[in-house]
Amino acid sequence: MRPSDLDLYQPEALLDPYAHYAKLRELGPVLFDPEREIWLVPGYAEASGVLRNHKEFVSGDGVTYEGVGDRLERYPLIENDPPVHTRIRRAVQPAFTKGPIEQLRPAIEAAAKSIAEKAVALGEIDAVQAVAQPMPDKAMELLTGLTPPSAQTLADWSDAVVRAQEPAASARHSELLIEALNWLTEVGVPGLPAHCLGRLITESGGANRGLEADGSERLMTLASIWLAGIDSTGAMLGNAIGAFIEHPDQWELLRARPDLIPNAVEELLRFEAPFRIFYRRTRAETEIGGTTIPASAAVCAVLASANRDPRQFPDPDRLDVTRENARTHLSFGTSIHLCLGSPLARLEATSMLTELTRRVLRFERTGEPVRSPSQTMRKFDSLPVRLVPAPGVA
């Protein structure tokens, strides 16, 4: 392959990435892209090793293509290393433990039921607008207490969080991010209801008052939880419907075996990872798979490729809701940076699939889907479908 053929960000690799990832895995455990000056780690064992070894592959210098650089703000939960990361995580972790998540369950399940009923009643929908986006919007409102100006505004803000740090980032992405933070400061936080996570973070510094009152740490922690939880879960749900359009046998199996839904969520996360990639940086020389990595290197763990590695997942390009090791996917990361919101995302996805299996016989595509131009997120911007109602569903 020519150096340009390694490029993760070339249009062909973004639109249909899995053939590209397979070629990268064939070339070795770690590859250097000289044009972008990044080290690619496409295999499961090696990518997992990078994510677990937080001492040699650090997050504090940035987890995106651009890195932290001269940015005035950083995302406290993902762009810090111990002991700072430990302090911040402990301040908000209690809200994502089993007890608090279970307290949210009735409202999440009620929201999923309402969304599914409305979608099925409409029949022909854009699955992004009618299903994938409303669920995380409502879940984040329930969790944080924040009610944004509109669904579209929130979608634009959450999209900009990721895209502002991509190779193709534009000034507009940065403007949207600033707009979101300004709204949060001027409208969102002042309007928070009593006894919500948003107020606990911004007024008390979290469960153990671990967040610093001075500076932007409290605001950026809340912003990270809020906006990241919108985009990633919305991507997951849209990808799930897209996958079931292409694999109707798996939808039929899920309808017949609703006990498989929790495992199906894991398999869907493996099959179409919402986050394609995550970066780490080195501060000293180290090695991956026998290859020496220099200091100050940008190391890209290709999560979506690792999830299709046949060394970990036999027949990886097949969607299999019964796959026994589906939960070992890297879509939520691993180790100390395992996604904080993963329990809530799983609850949202399980609730939504449960309601859809009760009401939808099959999904039929009614138009050409549109993939997002995001270079980091694998998601749909539009997914026109017909929801064929199950027998007995009006």
Residue pairs with C-beta under 8 A, 6 or more apart in sequence:
1 23
1 27
3 33
3 34
3 35
4 10
4 35
5 23
6 24
6 31
6 33
6 35
6 40
7 13
7 33
7 35
7 36
8 14
8 20
8 33
8 40
8 276
8 277
8 300
8 302
8 375
9 36
9 166
9 167
9 168
9 375
12 20
13 20
14 371
14 373
14 375
15 371
17 276
17 304
17 305
17 378
18 304
18 305
18 308
18 317
21 42
21 302
21 304
21 305
21 308
22 305
22 308
24 31
24 40
24 42
24 302
24 305
25 42
25 43
25 305
25 309
28 289
28 291
29 41
29 43
29 45
29 46
29 288
29 289
29 290
29 291
30 39
30 40
30 41
30 46
30 288
30 289
30 291
30 293
31 39
31 40
31 42
32 38
32 39
32 40
33 39
33 40
36 167
37 298
38 65
38 279
38 297
38 298
38 299
38 300
39 288
39 293
39 297
39 298
39 299
39 300
40 300
40 302
41 47
41 50
41 288
41 299
41 300
41 301
41 302
41 306
42 302
42 305
42 306
42 309
43 289
43 305
43 306
43 309
43 311
44 306
44 307
44 309
44 311
44 312
44 313
44 330
45 309
45 311
45 312
46 288
46 289
47 301
47 302
47 303
47 305
47 306
47 330
48 306
48 330
48 334
49 288
50 57
50 280
50 288
50 299
50 301
51 57
51 278
51 280
51 301
51 330
51 333
51 334
51 335
51 337
52 334
52 335
54 81
54 82
54 335
54 336
54 337
56 282
56 284
56 286
57 280
57 281
57 282
57 286
57 299
58 81
58 280
58 281
58 282
58 283
59 78
59 79
59 80
59 81
59 85
59 280
59 281
59 337
60 68
60 79
60 80
60 81
60 84
60 85
60 281
61 67
61 68
61 281
61 283
62 68
62 69
62 74
62 79
62 165
62 279
62 281
63 78
63 79
63 278
63 279
63 280
64 162
64 165
64 166
64 279
64 376
65 165
65 166
65 167
65 279
65 298
65 375
65 376
66 165
66 166
66 169
67 279
67 281
67 298
68 74
68 79
73 181
73 216
73 220
74 80
74 220
75 220
75 223
75 224
75 228
76 84
76 85
76 88
76 211
76 217
76 220
76 221
76 224
77 85
77 88
77 89
77 92
77 221
77 224
77 225
77 340
78 224
78 337
80 88
82 336
85 336
85 337
86 336
87 210
88 210
88 211
88 217
88 221
89 336
89 340
90 206
90 207
90 208
90 210
91 201
91 205
91 206
91 207
91 208
91 209
91 210
91 211
91 221
92 197
92 201
92 206
92 207
92 211
92 221
92 225
92 340
93 207
93 340
94 100
94 207
95 143
95 197
95 200
95 207
96 340
96 341
96 342
96 343
96 344
97 343
98 343
101 343
101 344
101 347
104 139
104 142
104 143
104 344
104 347
105 347
105 351
107 142
108 138
108 139
108 142
108 344
108 347
108 348
108 351
109 351
109 354
109 355
111 134
111 135
111 138
111 139
111 142
111 351
112 135
112 348
112 351
112 352
112 354
112 355
113 355
115 130
115 131
115 134
115 135
115 138
115 352
115 355
116 131
116 352
116 355
116 356
116 358
116 359
116 360
117 355
117 359
118 130
119 125
119 127
119 130
119 131
119 387
120 359
120 360
120 387
120 389
120 393
122 130
122 387
123 386
123 387
123 389
124 366
124 384
124 385
124 386
124 387
125 131
125 384
125 385
125 386
125 387
126 382
126 383
126 384
126 385
127 238
127 241
127 242
127 363
127 380
127 383
127 384
127 385
128 234
128 238
128 380
128 381
128 382
128 383
129 382
131 237
131 238
131 241
131 352
131 356
132 234
132 235
132 237
132 238
132 241
132 380
132 383
133 151
133 155
133 234
134 151
135 233
135 234
135 237
135 348
135 351
135 352
136 229
136 230
136 231
136 232
136 233
136 234
136 237
136 348
137 148
137 151
137 154
137 230
139 229
139 233
139 344
139 347
139 348
140 146
140 225
140 226
140 229
140 230
141 147
143 197
143 225
143 229
143 344
144 192
144 196
144 197
144 198
144 222
144 225
144 226
145 192
145 193
145 196
145 197
145 198
145 199
146 184
146 188
146 192
146 198
146 222
146 226
147 191
148 154
148 157
148 183
148 188
149 183
154 230
155 230
155 234
156 176
157 176
157 177
157 179
157 180
157 227
158 227
158 228
158 230
158 231
158 234
159 176
159 231
159 372
159 374
159 377
160 172
160 173
160 174
160 176
160 177
160 180
161 177
161 180
161 227
161 228
161 231
162 231
162 374
162 376
162 377
163 169
163 173
163 374
163 375
163 376
164 173
164 174
164 176
164 177
165 376
166 374
166 375
166 376
167 375
168 373
168 375
180 223
180 227
181 219
181 223
184 219
184 222
184 223
184 226
185 219
188 198
189 198
189 202
189 219
189 222
192 198
192 199
192 202
193 199
197 222
197 225
198 222
198 226
200 206
200 207
201 211
201 218
201 221
201 222
201 225
202 218
202 219
202 222
205 211
205 212
205 213
205 218
206 221
211 217
211 218
211 221
212 218
225 340
225 341
228 341
229 341
229 344
229 345
231 274
231 377
231 379
232 274
232 275
232 339
232 341
232 345
232 377
233 274
233 341
233 344
233 345
233 348
233 349
234 379
235 274
235 377
235 378
235 379
235 380
236 268
236 269
236 272
236 274
236 345
236 349
237 348
237 349
237 352
238 379
238 380
238 383
239 268
239 271
239 272
239 274
239 378
239 379
239 380
240 268
240 272
240 349
240 353
241 363
241 383
241 385
242 272
242 369
242 380
242 383
243 250
243 268
243 271
243 272
243 319
244 250
244 251
244 254
244 363
245 363
245 364
245 365
245 385
246 319
247 319
248 362
248 363
250 264
250 319
250 320
250 321
251 357
251 360
251 362
251 363
252 362
253 260
253 321
253 322
254 260
254 261
254 264
254 321
254 353
254 357
255 357
255 361
255 390
258 354
258 357
260 321
260 322
261 350
261 353
261 354
261 357
262 346
262 350
263 321
263 322
263 323
263 326
263 327
264 321
264 353
265 346
265 349
265 350
265 353
266 323
266 326
266 327
266 329
267 319
267 320
267 321
267 323
267 326
268 319
268 349
269 307
269 326
269 329
269 331
269 332
270 307
270 313
270 323
270 326
270 329
270 331
271 307
271 319
272 304
272 378
273 303
273 304
273 307
273 329
273 330
273 331
273 378
274 331
274 377
274 378
274 379
275 303
275 304
275 331
275 376
275 377
275 378
276 302
276 303
276 304
276 375
276 376
276 377
276 378
277 300
277 301
277 302
277 303
277 304
277 376
278 300
278 301
278 303
278 333
279 298
279 299
279 300
279 301
280 299
280 301
281 296
281 297
281 298
281 299
282 293
282 294
282 295
282 296
282 297
282 299
283 295
283 296
284 295
285 292
285 293
285 294
285 295
286 292
286 293
287 293
288 299
293 299
301 330
303 330
303 331
303 333
304 378
306 312
306 330
307 313
307 316
307 329
307 330
307 331
308 316
308 317
309 316
310 316
312 325
312 328
313 323
313 325
313 326
320 326
332 338
332 339
332 342
332 345
333 339
339 345
358 390
358 393
359 387
359 389
359 390
359 393
360 387
360 388
360 389
360 390
361 388
361 389
361 390
361 391
362 388
363 385
363 386
363 387
363 388
364 385
364 386
364 388
365 384
365 385
365 386
366 384
366 385
366 386
367 382
367 384
368 384
369 380
369 382
369 383
369 384
370 380
370 381
370 382
370 383
371 378
371 379
371 380
371 381
372 379
372 380
372 381
373 381
